[in-house]
Amino acid sequence: MHMQDNFPLLLSTLYDHGVRHFPDQEIVSVESDRSVVRTTYAETDVRVRRLATALQTKLGIEPGQPVGTFAWNNRRHHELYWATVNTGVVCHTLNLRLFADQLVYIINHAGDRALFVDPDLIPLIHALTDRLETVEHYIVLGDDASSFPGAIAYEDLIGDVHPMGAWPVLDERSPVMMCYTSGTTGNPKGVVYTQRSTYIHTISNLANFPIAATDNVLPVVPMFHAAAWGYPFQAVPMGAKLTYPGPDLSPQGLVKLFTQEKVTFSAGVPTVWLGIQQHLIDNPNADLSSLRAFLCGGSAVPRAMIDWYWQNRGIRVVQGWGMTETNPIASVAQLSPAMEEWDFDRQLDVMETAGRIVPGLQYKIVDESGTELAHDGEAFGELLIRGPWIAAEYYEDPRSAQSFVDGWLRTGDVCKVTPDGYIRITDRAKDVIKSGGEWISSLDLENELMAHPDVAEATVVGLKHEKWQERPVAFVVARAGSDVSEEDLLEWLRPRVAQWWLPDQVVFIEEIPKTGTGKFDKKVVRDQYSDLLMG
């Protein structure tokens, strides 16, 4: 006996379900000019199908060929997601915060044939056009392209074509999206998601952390970074309302949207939620009662922040872990039923971990020789992972052999795993501090520092030391109006960490450098202060 095993796993199947059953569900979009546009699934569907036709008939884009998007989280970007994936055109999302040379590299390396650009981002792309070798068409995501000579206005592109009918039946292993790593060392590396991998990622994550038609999902995580962690794909088949914040990612702008649109679920990196936390402290009357939870990831989530949101706002902060290479969500820190009876401080011990691996994936931790280590909460090693939505290689990149070994992805994260399967990431392999032959976790130090009430942000890096090879140094952004001192913070740490873990210095700075995806950029900090302890 057999099932319909040849029925392809296509995103268009999920899309059609959402549009057919929830045609009146709303999509709210903040545009580049900060105006707010409201539309529905049904109205958006007509535009998606017009764009699908225009990609083929006007731009000559064939299935398997990539088009680049250089845009904020908004309705037209949403339309691009679906018009491309439903027809086999590859959606290549470009990180707005990459350096010019990196953008040129990934556009040329991917072979983007067209580039869709938000109006307020035109200057960034226009300055690069002479260096872009494969782009044949530039499309401004609006109704006016006059500020970009030779470009086409999006509304003109889709305005006079017939909506596409039935979606083509594609090979489920065909490419659907491209996303490049942020490239902290060397050129960014490209990851190609397939119909199959993204479909399974969507279904598995909906089963693991459900979204319903009663939800209003606001992805703060950029659509240019790992497909906004998959939330546009997860929201539509379930019929959830979508609220796209556009370019205004300020705490004030986001809290206003949360309140006005009654957002129930959101997702973003810790720096976003730390900024919102400070805004809520300063504006205690802001109403976030509709927000039930948000997924937080991209870097370690401070325990103190998880605690604050629950105790002060009744909002559950759910830590997730993943990478560009994992499509990206691979683990989620949810409490098991028995843990719901624990006191909150004990629950925090679990909630501050990277969680358990999402069903459908396999993982292990190994030492430097590749030997698998016990999941006893003590042994730590590099996390390796594999599964149906994990990358098998980088796109046309010889560096693949460094990260993909015997069917496993080497994540570069150094972890411990508890006996009940919760992963505690102690550091990135490149960030762990080795002092006198002993390991120090920069993430643990950062979490303790950010638990101090006068600390807004903190990062810890290992710097060269004549005697100990490396020693930790903390770089701290103090909260506005605070007079916290180095000694205050060292006193705070003393009962919380081993004595030899204490930073040799605490350096107060105005801002911690961030990567293109909002993580603390430790490489920049290390380079800038490399000889601080060598004097």
N, C-alpha and C positions, 0 to 999 in steps of 0.2 A: 504493500500500500504506500502511496505517496501523497504528499501535499502539493500545493501549487508552488513548488520550490523555485520555479523559473519566473515567478511574478517579481518584477524588479522593485527594489527599494528606492523609490524616487521621491524627492522632496515635493514634487508637484502633486503627488497623492495627498500629502499632508496639507498642502496649500488649498487644494480644492475642497477638502473637508471643511476647513475653517470658513472659507468664503461662502460655501453652500449653506452651512448651518447657522452662521452668525453674520449675515449680510449687513445688519444694522449696527454692528459693533463699531465703536469709535476709534479713530486714530487721531491723536492730537500732536501737532508738530510746531515747535518754535523755529522760525525761519531765520535766515542769515541777518535780516533786518530787525529781528526780535519780535516780529508780528507772530500771531498764533493762528494757525490754520486747522480747522476741524474737518475731517472727512470720515467716511465709513469704509468698512471692508469692501462692500459692493462697488462704491465709487472708485476706490483705489484699484480694484480688480480691473476695471475698464482701462485705467491708465497703465497698469502693469502689462496688460495684453497689447496695448498700443505700442508701448516701448519695446516689447518683444518683437513685434512686427518691424518697427523702425530699425532695430539693431541689425536685422537681416536685410531688409529691402533698401534702406537708406545708407547704412554704414557698411554693409557687406560683411558683417561679422558672422563667422561660421561657428557651429558647435566645436568646442575644444579650444577656441581662440580667446585670449584674455582681453578684458577691458579694465582700465584702472578707475578707481573712485577716489576722489580727494575731497572728502566731505565730512560734515558733522553728522550727528544722529538726527535725522529728519525724515520727512515723508518721502522725498524723492530718492534718498538713499535706500529707504525701505523698498521703494518700487524697483530700484536697480537690483537689489538682492534677489527679489522674486522673479523679475523678468529674465535675469541671467540664469539662475539655477534651474528654472522651469524649462529652459530651452537648450541647455548644454553649453551656453556661453560661460566662460570662466570669469567670475567676479574677483578682481584683484584689488583688495582694499589697501590703500596707501596711508601709512602713518604720517599724520600732519606734522608731527614734531621731530621727524628725522632731519638730519643735516642735508643740505642741498646735494652734496656728492652721493650720499646714501640713496636719496630719492632717484637721482639719475641712474645709479647702478641698478636698483631693483626694477625700475620701469623698463630699462633696456634689457636686463637679464630675463625678465618675465616675457618680454616681447609684446607689451600692451599695444593694441591697435587703435584704441580710442581712450580718451581720458575725460571723465566727468568731474567737473570742478564747481564747488560752491562759489557764489559771487564774491564773498569777502576773502576768498583764498586765491583769487586769480593772480595777484602779484607774485605769490610764491611759485606758481607754476609757469607764469609767463616769462619769468627770468630764466627758466631752464629750457625753453623750447628748442633753442639751437643745439642743445646737447642730447635731445631725445631722438633716438634713431628709428624707432618703430611706430611712433604715434602718428596716425594719419588724420584723426579727427579730434577736435577739442569741443566739448559740449559744456556750456555754462548752465548750471542747475537753477534755472529761473526762466523768466520770459524776456530777458534782455541780455544780449551778448555783445553789445556795442563797446564795452570796455576791454574786450579781448578780440583784437582784429583777427579775422579768419575763423572765429569760433561760431558754433551754432547754439541758439537758445534751445534749451530742453523742451520748452512748450511748443516751439516751432517744430522740433524733431518729431514729437508724438501727436501733433495737433491734426494732421490731415491723413492719417493712416487708419486702416481698419483694425480693430482689435483681433488678435490671434485667437483662433478657436481652440480645439483640443490641443493639449500639450503633446509634444513628440514623446515617443517611448524611447528612452535613452538606455545606454548600458549603465547599470548601477555602479560600475567601477570607473566610470568616466569622471574627469575632473569637474569640480563645481566651484571651488574658491581657492584663491591663493593668499597666503598671509606670510609675510617675512618677519623673522625675529628682529628685535630692536637693535641688534648689532653692536653690543657694547665692546666686542673685540672683533676686528676685521669687518668685512662686508656682511650685511644682514644675510641670513640663510632662509631660503624659501621653502615653505611647506604647502603642499597641494592636498586639499581635502577632496574627497570623492562624494558622489551621491550616497553611496552605501555608508561611508563612515559618518557623514553628517546626519543621515536618517537615523542610524542606530544611536548616535550620541544624543539626538533629540529625544527619542523614545525612552532611552535608559534614564536620562536626567529628569524627564517628566515623571517617570515612575518613582525615582529616588526622592525628588523634591517637587511635589506637584504644583502646577499652576492651573487655575480654573477660569471659567468664563466670568466669574464674579471678581476676578483680579484685575487690577490696573497696573501694568508692568512699565516701569521707567528705567531703561538701561542707561546708567551713567557711564558704565564702561563703554569706550568708543566702538562704534561699528567698524572702525579701521583697525581694531585690535582683536584678532581671533574671533571675528564674527559677533562682536558684542557678547562673547561667551555663549553664543547660541540662542539668546533670548528672543530675537525676532522669529527664529524658526520654532521655538517652543510655544510662544504666545499665540501665533496665528491658528494652528490646528485646534487649540483648545478654546479659541474664541475670546481670549482676554483682550481688554482694552490696552492699547499701547500709547504711551506718552513719550515723545522724543524731545529732549531738552535743547537741541540745536547747539549754538556756540556759547550760550550762557551757562557755564558750569560753576559759577560762583556759588558759595553757600546760600546767599540771599536768593539767587535765581532758582536754585534747586528747591529750597524750602518753600518758596512761593508756589512752584508747580506741585509739590507734594500736597500742599494745603488746598489749592484751588481745584486740582483735578482728583483729589482723594486717592492718591496713589497707595496701593496696598503692598507692592513688592518692588524692590530696586536692587541694583548690583553695581559695585564699583570698587576701586582700590582703597586701601586704608587712608591715604592722604585726603581723599574726598570726604570721608566720614569724620576724620579728625577736624577738618575745617567746618563741617556742618555742626559737629559737637560744640565747637567754640561759639558758633553763631547762635545755637540754641541756649547756651549758657548766658549769652548777652541779651537774648530775646526769649525769655522764658514763657511768654504767652503764645508763641508760635504753636499752631495746632497740627500735630503729626499723628493724631489718634487713628487715622485710617491705615497707617503703615504697620503691617504685621511683622515684617521681617525684611532684612536685606542680606544678600550674599556679598561677602567681602573677601577679596583675595588679591593675588598679584605680588604680595609680599606679606610678611608675618603680621597678623592682626594683634594689636596690643590688648592684653588681658584687661587692662584698666578701661579701655574703650568699650569692650563687650559688656563689662560690669556697668559702666555709666549709662549706656543706652537702655539696659534692662531696668536698672533701679530707678532711673529718672524719667524714662519715656515708655517703658513697657514694650520696647522693640527688641526682637530677637536678632542678634547679629550672628549670622551663620558663616563660619569660615569655610572657604573652599580652596582647593589647590588644583593647579593645572599649568600647562605651558602651551605655547603656540603649537608645539608638536603633539599635544594631546587633545586638540580640537575644540576647546581646551579643558573642560571640566573633567577631572579624574578622581577627586575625592571631596567629600563634604562632611563637616563636623556636626553630625546630628546625635542627639542623645538617644540611647536605647531606652525602651519603656521603663526598665528598672531604675534607670538613672533619674527619671522624672521625680522620683521620691527623695532624691538626695537634697541636702542643703545646697544653696546656690554657689557657695564658695567651692564646694567639691565638684559641682557641675562645671564651673569655670575651668577646672583642670582638664576637662574633656573639650570644652568649647574653644579653648585656645590652641588646640592641636589642629593639624591639617585635616583631621577626620579619618573616616574609613574610605577605602577605595570604592568607587561606584561599582555596582554590580555589572559584570560583563568584562571586567579587566582583571589581569593578574599582575602581581608585583612581588618583589623581594628586595632585601638589602644585602649588599655584599661588601667585603673588605677590599683592600687595595689589590689583593691577588685574585679577586673574583669569587672568593669562597662565600657561600650564602651564610648569613648570620641569623641567630635566633631572634624571635619576636618576644623578647623578655622585658622590654622597656629599658634595658641597660646597654646592650650592644648597639653601636651605631656604625653605619656605613652608607655607601651611595645607594640611592633608590633607583631601581630598574623597573620598567613597566612595559606591558604589552597588551594588545587587545584590538578589537575590530575598528576602533576609531583613533588608534595611535599611529603616527607617521612611521613609515618604514625606511625613509631616506629623505634627504633634502633635494630640492629641485636642481638638477644639473650642477651639483656641488661636490667637489672631491672631499670635502670635510665630513661627508656622511659616515665614513668609516670610523671617525672618532666618537660618534654618538650612538651608532646602531651596531650592536654586537649580538650575533647568534639569535636574531629575532627579537631582541630586547632594546628598548630605548634607554640609554644612560641619561638620567635626568640632570646630573650634576648637583642634586640636592643631597645633603648629608642628613640622615634620619635615624631615629629610634622608632621601634614599633612596639606598642604595648601588647600583652598577651591577648587582649580582646580586639586587637586590630587597629587601634588608633595610631596614626602616624604623627610623630613629633619631629618637625624639621628643625634641626639644630643649626644649620647654616647652608649656604651655597658652598660647594666644594672650593670655589675660588675666593670665598669670603671668610671661611673659618680661620681663626687666628691660632697659630702654633707658637707658643711662647716657652722657650726652654725645653722643647720636646713634648709639651703638654698642650691639649686642645682647649680653646676658649670659644664659647658660642657667642658671636656678636649679636645674634637675634635675642638670646636670653637677656643680655645686658640692655639691649634697646627696649625690650618689653618692660624691664624694671625701671628704667629711666623714664619711660613715657607714662608710668603709673604715678609719677610725682605730679602733684596738682599744679605746679608752676612750669611744667615742661609741655610745650606744644608739639615739638617733634624732636627726635633724637636718632642719630645713627652712630654706629661704632665700627671702626676699621682698625686693622692691624698695621702698624707702621714700623719701619726698620729700627732695630735697637742693637747697639754694639754688643751687649752681653747676652740678651735673651732672643736674638734674631728678630722677634716681633713682640710688640706690646700693644694692648688696646688703647685707643684714644677715642673719647666720646665727643661728638659734635652736636651741640644742643641749640635749639631755637626755644627761647623762653617765652612764656605767655605774655601778652601785652600787659604792661604795668607791674610785672614781677621784678623783684630784685634778688632772685635766687642766685646763689654763688656756687663756685666749684666745690667748696667744702661742704655746702648744704647737700649737694648731690652725692658726694662721696660718703657722707654720713648716712644718707638714705640707702645707699647700696650695701654698706658694710654688713648689716644683719641679713641681707638677702642673697648674697653671692659669696663664693669663696674669696678669701682675702687676696689671693694672687690673681684673681680675675679683675680686681679694681683697676679702672683705667689709669694710666700714668698721668693723663691730663684730661680736663674737661674744657673744651673750646666752645665759646658761645659765638654763634654766627647768626646772621639775619635770615638766611634761607638755606635749606639743604638742597643741593642740585637734584633734579629729577630726570629720569629717563623719559623717553617718548610715551611710555605707558603709565607714568605717574609713580614709578618706584623710586626709592632713594638711589641715586647714582653713586655708588661707593667708589667706583673707579675714578671719577672726577675728584672726589674728596681725597682719595689716596694719592693721586698724582699731584694735587695742589699742595698737600702737606707732607709729602714723602719724607722729607729730612727733618721734620719737626723734633724728633727725639734724638737726633744725631749731633746736636750742637754741644 
